C-alpha cells in the first residue's frame, strides 16, 4: 500500500467499523469488526513474538493486538516476579484475564 496515506485508509475503513453483524437480533451479543485507529505495530519486528504467534494464532479467538499485549504483560511480569504463570478458565486460547 505504498503511496496511500494512513488517513485515507482510515476513512476507507470507517464503514466497516460501524457495521454490525448481529443486525440487532434479540438474544444475540453485539458483533462488529474491530479496526483500531493506531498504526504503531511493534509485533511486526518482534521475532520471538512472530515465531510464537505463528504456532497459536489459528487456535485463538483473540486478535493480534490483544495477543501481543498479553505477551508483553507476561514478559514484563516474568522479568520482575519469579515463578510460574497459570492460565485458568479460557476457551480456545482466549484470554483468562
ABEGO torsion letter per residue (X at the ends): XBGBBAAAAAAAAAAAAABBAAGGBBGBBBBBBBBBABABBAAAABAAAAAAAAAAAAABABBAAAAAAAAAAAAAAAAABBEBBBBBGBBGGBBAX
